[in-house]
C-alpha cells in the first residue's frame, strides 16, 4: 500500500531510478491506534511521516499540563520535515487522533532526496509554506476569536481545499475538542452554530462530520 501512496506524488514519480529504489528499500509502513504516540517531544528527529489514512495531531504540553495543538495531519499529508531540516530533537509530540496507517521514511533517505532532487525540495517548500499559513491562522484564532472561529479554523486543517465541496471528516466531537483546546460543550455549541450557517451540512453522525469546504474557506477568510 505504501508504494501506491508514494506513486501519488509528483516528487516521487520524477525521481531517478536509484533514488526511487532507495525510498522503496528504506521506507516502512506502520499502523497505530487512536491515542498511540508516533513520536515524542525530546526524541531525536529520525523520520519523515506520510499519512496514508487517519489523522495525526502535533501538539505541545505546557508546564501546567495544558495541551496546545500545533497542526493536524490528515490523510495524504506529510509531516516531520521541519525537525529533520533543523537536525534537532523533536519539539512536539505526534499522536494518533484516530486509527492511522503511516508511511515512514528514514531521515537519511530524506536527506538524500533533499540533496539530489530539485522536485523534492520544491515539494518541501510548498508544504512548509502552506503549514506556516495554518499556524498563523490558528494563533490568531486562539488569541482573538470566539469558539466558532476556533473550531472553524481547526477544521480548515482537516479538509482538502483542492477537493470536493462536500467532504466527510472521520472525527468525533472529543477529537475536535482536543485540536481546538476547548471543552466538548463549547465545541458542540460551535458546531451547532456552524451548521446553522450552512458550513456543516450534517453534525457528527456515524463517526464522521460533513463539511462544506468552500463555505468553510469563505467563513475563515471572508476577504478572499
C-alpha positions as semicolon CSV with decimal commas, in nm:
position;residue;x (nm);y (nm);z (nm)
1;X;0,000;0,000;0,000
2;X;0,288;0,239;0,072
3;X;0,406;0,204;-0,290
4;X;0,066;0,313;-0,418
5;X;0,075;0,604;-0,172
6;X;0,416;0,715;-0,297
7;X;0,306;0,691;-0,660
8;X;0,051;0,965;-0,590
9;X;0,328;1,224;-0,559
10;X;0,497;1,400;-0,849
11;X;0,820;1,437;-0,649
12;X;0,843;1,058;-0,619
13;X;0,744;0,979;-0,979
14;X;1,007;1,224;-1,107
15;X;1,294;1,068;-0,909
16;X;1,569;0,885;-1,097
17;X;1,561;0,508;-1,061
18;X;1,832;0,492;-0,795
19;X;1,652;0,734;-0,564
20;X;1,317;0,559;-0,612
21;X;1,488;0,234;-0,519
22;X;1,640;0,396;-0,212
23;X;1,297;0,515;-0,094
24;X;1,139;0,174;-0,150
25;X;1,422;-0,014;0,020
26;X;1,431;0,204;0,332
27;X;1,070;0,305;0,392
28;X;0,833;0,111;0,614
29;X;0,463;0,118;0,693
30;X;0,320;0,120;1,044
31;X;-0,033;0,107;1,185
32;X;-0,133;0,282;1,507
33;X;-0,450;0,307;1,713
34;X;-0,615;0,623;1,842
35;X;-0,408;0,765;2,128
36;X;-0,085;0,591;2,027
37;X;0,229;0,804;2,009
38;X;0,418;0,805;1,681
39;X;0,698;1,033;1,810
40;X;0,764;1,208;2,140
41;X;0,896;1,550;2,227
42;X;1,265;1,538;2,318
43;X;1,343;1,238;2,099
44;X;1,589;1,263;1,809
45;X;1,418;1,355;1,481
46;X;1,481;1,046;1,274
47;X;1,188;1,002;1,031
48;X;0,955;1,173;0,787
49;X;0,591;1,065;0,801
50;X;0,337;1,029;0,519
51;X;-0,019;0,971;0,637
52;X;-0,188;0,700;0,431
53;X;-0,509;0,708;0,636
54;X;-0,638;0,862;0,960
55;X;-0,542;1,178;1,147
56;X;-0,229;1,269;1,347
57;X;-0,203;1,553;1,598
58;X;0,113;1,758;1,653
59;X;0,089;1,917;1,996
60;X;0,287;2,051;2,291
61;X;0,217;2,030;2,664
62;X;0,280;2,329;2,891
63;X;0,436;2,307;3,237
64;X;0,088;2,309;3,394
65;X;-0,029;2,019;3,177
66;X;-0,232;2,214;2,920
67;X;-0,218;2,089;2,561
68;X;-0,185;2,314;2,255
69;X;-0,234;2,172;1,907
70;X;0,019;2,293;1,651
71;X;-0,115;2,111;1,349
72;X;-0,319;1,808;1,246
73;X;-0,205;1,588;0,962
74;X;-0,487;1,446;0,753
75;X;-0,482;1,161;0,504
76;X;-0,246;1,240;0,218
77;X;-0,019;1,480;0,408
78;X;0,344;1,459;0,519
79;X;0,497;1,578;0,846
80;X;0,819;1,595;1,043
81;X;1,032;1,769;0,782
82;X;1,095;2,080;0,994
83;X;1,271;1,892;1,272
84;X;1,474;1,693;1,019
85;X;1,585;2,009;0,841
86;X;1,694;2,169;1,169
87;X;1,859;1,845;1,285
88;X;1,718;1,894;1,632
89;X;1,530;1,690;1,886
90;X;1,158;1,691;1,827
91;X;0,984;1,983;1,999
92;X;0,634;1,834;1,993
93;X;0,450;1,506;2,044
94;X;0,298;1,333;1,743
95;X;-0,007;1,133;1,843
96;X;-0,276;0,944;1,652
97;X;-0,616;1,109;1,684
98;X;-0,772;0,811;1,508
99;X;-0,652;0,473;1,389
100;X;-0,394;0,551;1,121
101;X;-0,157;0,396;0,871
102;X;0,170;0,577;0,811
103;X;0,447;0,560;0,552
104;X;0,774;0,612;0,742
105;X;1,082;0,742;0,558
106;X;1,417;0,743;0,745
107;X;1,595;1,073;0,796
108;X;1,897;0,960;0,593
109;X;1,673;0,891;0,294
110;X;1,505;1,229;0,343
111;X;1,848;1,397;0,337
112;X;1,948;1,211;0,021
113;X;1,629;1,326;-0,153
114;X;1,682;1,683;-0,040
115;X;2,042;1,686;-0,165
116;X;1,972;1,529;-0,504
117;X;1,617;1,615;-0,614
118;X;1,502;1,964;-0,707
119;X;1,144;1,843;-0,734
120;X;1,156;1,707;-0,381
121;X;1,288;2,039;-0,248
122;X;1,009;2,226;-0,424
123;X;0,757;1,995;-0,258
124;X;0,907;2,051;0,087
125;X;0,899;2,430;0,037
126;X;0,536;2,410;-0,072
127;X;0,409;2,211;0,226
128;X;0,610;2,417;0,476
129;X;0,472;2,740;0,331
130;X;0,115;2,608;0,348
131;X;0,167;2,490;0,706
132;X;0,304;2,827;0,812
133;X;-0,015;2,989;0,689
134;X;-0,219;2,750;0,903
135;X;-0,001;2,819;1,208
136;X;-0,055;3,194;1,174
137;X;-0,431;3,149;1,136
138;X;-0,455;2,917;1,436
139;X;-0,251;3,156;1,651
140;X;-0,475;3,446;1,558
141;X;-0,786;3,240;1,627
142;X;-0,663;3,129;1,969
143;X;-0,579;3,487;2,072
144;X;-0,858;3,688;1,912
145;X;-1,153;3,469;1,814
146;X;-1,452;3,305;1,976
147;X;-1,516;2,928;1,984
148;X;-1,695;2,918;1,646
149;X;-1,393;3,060;1,465
150;X;-1,152;2,842;1,662
151;X;-1,347;2,531;1,561
152;X;-1,377;2,653;1,202
153;X;-1,002;2,718;1,174
154;X;-0,931;2,376;1,320
155;X;-1,150;2,221;1,052
156;X;-0,951;2,405;0,783
157;X;-0,652;2,190;0,878
158;X;-0,852;1,877;0,808
159;X;-1,029;1,944;0,478
160;X;-0,876;1,918;0,133
161;X;-0,912;2,268;-0,011
162;X;-0,842;2,130;-0,358
163;X;-1,107;1,860;-0,324
164;X;-1,486;1,845;-0,340
165;X;-1,710;2,097;-0,167
166;X;-1,877;1,831;0,048
167;X;-1,620;1,634;0,249
168;X;-1,652;1,377;0,525
169;X;-1,417;1,401;0,823
170;X;-1,392;1,088;1,034
171;X;-1,364;1,270;1,367
172;X;-1,566;1,261;1,686
173;X;-1,656;1,563;1,895
174;X;-1,395;1,494;2,164
175;X;-1,124;1,471;1,896
176;X;-1,219;1,813;1,764
177;X;-1,210;1,941;2,123
178;X;-0,852;1,813;2,156
179;X;-0,749;2,002;1,844
180;X;-0,917;2,328;1,947
181;X;-0,826;2,324;2,316
182;X;-1,193;2,378;2,403
183;X;-1,437;2,181;2,615
184;X;-1,668;1,935;2,440
185;X;-1,964;2,153;2,539
186;X;-1,814;2,462;2,373
187;X;-1,727;2,258;2,065
188;X;-2,082;2,125;2,047
189;X;-2,220;2,480;2,063
190;X;-1,977;2,595;1,794
191;X;-2,067;2,304;1,565
192;X;-2,436;2,387;1,605
193;X;-2,370;2,748;1,503
194;X;-2,162;2,641;1,203
195;X;-2,444;2,411;1,098
196;X;-2,693;2,697;1,111
197;X;-2,459;2,891;0,882
198;X;-2,460;2,605;0,632
199;X;-2,090;2,529;0,677
200;X;-2,169;2,188;0,821
201;X;-2,431;2,006;0,621
202;X;-2,455;1,747;0,897
203;X;-2,346;1,722;1,257
204;X;-2,144;1,432;1,393
205;X;-2,309;1,114;1,273
206;X;-2,170;0,764;1,241
207;X;-1,829;0,898;1,349
208;X;-1,796;1,150;1,067
209;X;-1,867;1,515;1,009
210;X;-1,977;1,652;0,672
211;X;-1,816;1,987;0,590
212;X;-1,873;2,225;0,301
213;X;-1,509;2,316;0,231
214;X;-1,595;2,614;0,008
215;X;-1,822;2,777;0,267
216;X;-1,572;2,698;0,542
217;X;-1,298;2,877;0,349
218;X;-1,518;3,184;0,299
219;X;-1,608;3,189;0,669
220;X;-1,249;3,189;0,794
221;X;-1,117;3,411;0,511
222;X;-1,404;3,647;0,426
223;X;-1,170;3,890;0,248
224;X;-1,066;3,631;-0,017
